[in-house]
Amino acid sequence: MSDNFPELVDELTADEAELLEEVLSDLGESRRKFIGQSSTAVLGAVVLQFLAKRTALAGEEMAEFVPLGDEQAVKVSFRVNDAAKSVSVDSRMTLLDALREKLALTGTKKGCDHGQCGACTVMMDGRRVLSCLTLTAQCEGRSVTTIEGVAKGDVLHPMQTAFIKHDGFQCGFCTPGQICSAIGLMHEARNGELSYVSKDMRKTAASITLSDEEIRERMSGNLCRCGAYPNIVAAIREVHTGKATDPMAVIFDMSKEGSDATV
């Protein structure tokens, strides 16, 4: 192999020769000096390493130029924050990626990308959805509201104001999803939709009053890694009841429920 190795080196292209120099430089030797001093076994190992790198590089180049088939492209027309939008996207693109990459609405956050954290929550036709699990193609003719469309110009939505007042956020990453989810649950309560912890199945939309337990259950799909849950509950309770809420009262109620549960 040592006799054939110089011929292999001489037949390399400029890019391949540069790649081989990179392999040899790791050993601190020049190409020619290395060839003259190395044994057949060492030369064989270097050749194998060089060929492996060349194959990997060729694979990367091939992957880079693989075009996306036209059959995957779909055109979707829908309304986003009361504005008509039309986008051409891959049929597999999620609403989350379309909002962030196609429409530059980066307020909606990509957290787990598996529908488990709630950071990507938006509202579609007034109902909250996880945009990371919703295909853009499903939004044809629908109306989507993101955190950018919650306020009316410079006038904040009451839920945004309450979150600020009660410090319902710390790092703020989950806050857009929290606020959209909170607004969504208010709509659900007004529509008389029950939750897992609802005790009276005969309640109508007009008679539903959200307890802190109800709020926590309905918001359980939105995670806050900073742990601002009592403040979030206080903000939602204040908007729901229209009465000022003390976050400390929420903390006390949570501790009381916890002590009752252990009895």
C-alpha positions in Angstrom: 0.0 0.0 0.0 2.9 2.4 0.7 4.0 2.1 -2.9 0.6 3.0 -4.2 -0.1 5.8 -1.7 2.0 8.5 -3.4 0.2 7.8 -6.6 -3.1 8.2 -4.8 -2.0 11.5 -3.4 -0.8 12.8 -6.8 -4.2 12.0 -8.3 -6.2 14.0 -5.7 -8.1 17.1 -6.7 -7.2 20.4 -5.0 -10.1 20.1 -2.5 -9.2 16.5 -1.8 -5.5 17.3 -1.3 -6.5 20.1 1.1 -8.7 17.6 3.0 -5.8 15.1 3.2 -3.5 17.9 4.5 -6.1 18.5 7.2 -6.0 14.9 8.2 -2.2 14.8 8.3 -1.9 18.2 10.1 -3.6 16.5 13.1 -0.4 14.4 13.4 1.9 17.4 13.0 3.6 16.1 9.8 3.7 17.4 6.2 2.3 15.2 3.5 5.5 14.3 1.8 7.5 13.8 5.0 4.8 11.7 6.4 4.7 9.4 3.3 8.4 8.9 3.4 8.6 8.0 7.1 5.4 6.1 7.7 4.9 2.4 7.8 2.3 0.6 5.7 -0.1 0.1 8.7 0.0 3.8 9.5 -0.5 4.8 5.9 -3.4 2.5 5.6 -5.1 4.0 8.7 -4.6 7.5 7.3 -6.0 6.5 3.9 -9.1 5.0 5.6 -9.6 8.2 7.7 -9.1 10.4 4.6 -11.6 8.3 2.6 -14.2 8.4 5.4 -13.9 12.2 5.6 -14.2 12.5 1.8 -17.3 10.3 1.8 -18.9 12.3 4.6 -18.1 15.6 2.8 -19.6 14.3 -0.4 -22.7 13.2 1.5 -23.1 16.6 3.0 -22.8 18.2 -0.4 -25.5 15.9 -1.9 -27.9 16.6 1.0 -27.4 20.4 0.6 -28.7 20.4 -3.0 -31.6 18.0 -2.7 -34.6 20.1 -3.8 -38.0 20.0 -2.1 -40.6 18.5 -4.4 -43.2 20.9 -5.8 -45.9 18.4 -4.8 -45.3 19.3 -1.2 -46.1 23.0 -1.6 -49.6 24.3 -0.7 -51.1 27.8 -0.7 -53.0 28.8 2.4 -55.2 31.9 2.7 -56.4 32.8 6.2 -56.7 35.8 8.5 -54.0 36.5 11.1 -54.7 39.2 13.7 -57.6 40.5 11.5 -55.4 40.9 8.4 -55.7 38.7 5.3 -52.7 36.6 4.7 -51.7 34.1 2.0 -48.6 31.9 2.3 -47.1 29.2 0.2 -45.7 26.5 2.6 -44.7 22.9 2.7 -47.8 20.8 3.4 -46.1 19.5 6.5 -45.2 23.0 8.0 -46.8 23.7 11.3 -48.7 26.9 12.1 -46.0 27.8 14.6 -43.3 27.7 12.0 -45.4 29.6 9.4 -46.1 32.3 11.9 -42.5 32.7 12.9 -40.7 32.1 9.6 -43.2 33.2 7.0 -45.1 36.0 8.7 -42.3 37.2 11.1 -44.7 36.9 14.1 -42.1 35.8 16.6 -44.2 36.5 19.7 -45.5 32.9 19.5 -42.7 30.9 21.1 -41.3 27.5 20.2 -40.8 25.6 23.4 -41.0 21.8 23.5 -42.4 21.5 19.9 -44.3 18.5 21.1 -47.5 20.1 22.5 -46.5 19.7 26.1 -45.5 23.2 27.3 -48.1 25.5 25.9 -45.6 28.2 24.9 -47.0 28.2 21.3 -50.6 28.7 22.2 -52.6 30.9 19.9 -56.3 31.3 19.2 -58.1 29.9 16.1 -61.6 31.1 15.6 -61.7 32.1 19.2 -60.5 28.8 20.6 -57.0 28.2 21.9 -54.8 25.7 19.9 -51.3 24.5 20.1 -49.7 25.9 17.0 -46.8 23.4 17.1 -49.4 20.6 16.6 -51.5 22.4 14.0 -50.6 22.2 10.3 -50.7 25.5 8.4 -52.8 23.7 5.8 -55.5 23.2 8.4 -55.9 27.0 8.7 -57.4 27.6 5.3 -60.2 30.2 5.7 -59.7 30.3 9.5 -59.0 33.3 11.7 -55.9 33.1 13.9 -55.0 35.5 16.8 -51.5 35.6 18.1 -50.1 37.6 21.1 -49.4 40.4 18.6 -53.1 40.8 17.9 -54.4 40.7 21.4 -54.0 44.4 22.1 -56.0 47.1 20.2 -53.2 49.4 19.0 -51.6 50.9 22.1 -54.4 49.8 24.4 -53.5 46.5 26.1 -55.9 43.7 26.5 -57.3 43.5 30.1 -55.4 40.2 30.5 -52.1 41.8 29.5 -52.7 44.6 32.0 -53.5 42.1 34.7 -50.4 40.0 34.0 -48.3 43.2 34.3 -50.0 44.3 37.5 -49.6 40.9 39.2 -46.2 40.2 37.8 -47.5 37.1 36.1 -44.1 36.5 34.4 -40.4 36.5 35.1 -38.3 35.4 32.1 -41.4 36.0 29.9 -40.8 33.2 27.4 -44.0 31.4 28.3 -46.0 34.6 28.7 -47.4 34.9 25.1 -48.8 31.4 25.4 -50.1 32.0 28.9 -52.0 35.1 28.0 -53.5 33.5 24.8 -54.5 30.5 26.8 -56.0 32.7 29.6 -58.1 34.6 27.1 -59.2 31.3 25.6 -60.3 29.8 28.9 -62.4 33.0 29.5 -64.2 32.3 26.2 -64.7 28.7 27.2 -66.3 29.7 30.5 -68.6 32.2 28.8 -69.7 29.4 26.5 -70.5 27.2 29.5 -67.8 24.6 28.8 -67.0 22.5 31.8 -63.5 21.4 32.9 -62.3 18.2 34.5 -62.8 19.7 38.0 -66.2 21.2 37.5 -68.5 20.0 40.2 -71.9 21.1 39.0 -72.7 19.7 35.6 -75.9 21.7 35.5 -74.3 25.1 35.4 -74.9 27.3 32.4 -72.6 29.8 30.8 -74.2 32.6 32.9 -73.6 30.9 36.2 -70.0 29.6 35.8 -67.7 31.3 38.2 -64.1 30.2 37.9 -62.5 29.1 41.2 -58.8 29.1 41.6 -58.9 25.3 41.2 -60.8 25.7 37.9 -58.3 28.3 36.7 -55.4 26.1 37.5 -57.0 23.1 35.8 -57.8 25.0 32.7 -54.3 26.5 32.6 -52.6 23.2 33.3 -51.3 22.8 29.7 -49.2 26.0 30.1 -46.0 25.5 31.9 -44.0 28.3 33.6 -40.5 27.2 34.5 -40.0 30.3 36.6 -42.9 29.3 38.8 -45.1 32.4 38.6 -48.3 30.3 38.9 -49.9 32.2 41.9 -49.5 35.5 40.1 -50.9 34.1 36.9 -54.0 32.7 38.7 -54.4 36.1 40.5 -54.3 37.9 37.1 -56.9 35.6 35.5 -59.1 35.7 38.6 -59.1 39.5 38.5 -60.1 39.7 34.8 -62.8 37.1 35.3 -64.4 38.6 38.4 -63.6 42.3 37.6 -62.5 42.7 41.2 -59.0 43.4 42.5 -57.1 40.3 43.6 -54.3 39.8 46.1 -51.7 37.3 44.9 -51.0 36.4 48.5 -54.6 35.3 48.9 -54.1 32.9 46.0 -51.0 31.5 47.7 -52.9 31.1 51.0 -55.7 29.3 49.2 -53.3 27.0 47.5 -51.6 26.1 50.8 -55.0 25.6 52.4 -56.1 23.2 49.6 -52.9 21.4 49.9 -53.3 20.9 53.7 -56.9 19.7 53.2 -55.8 17.2 50.6 -53.4 15.6 53.1 -55.9 15.2 55.9 
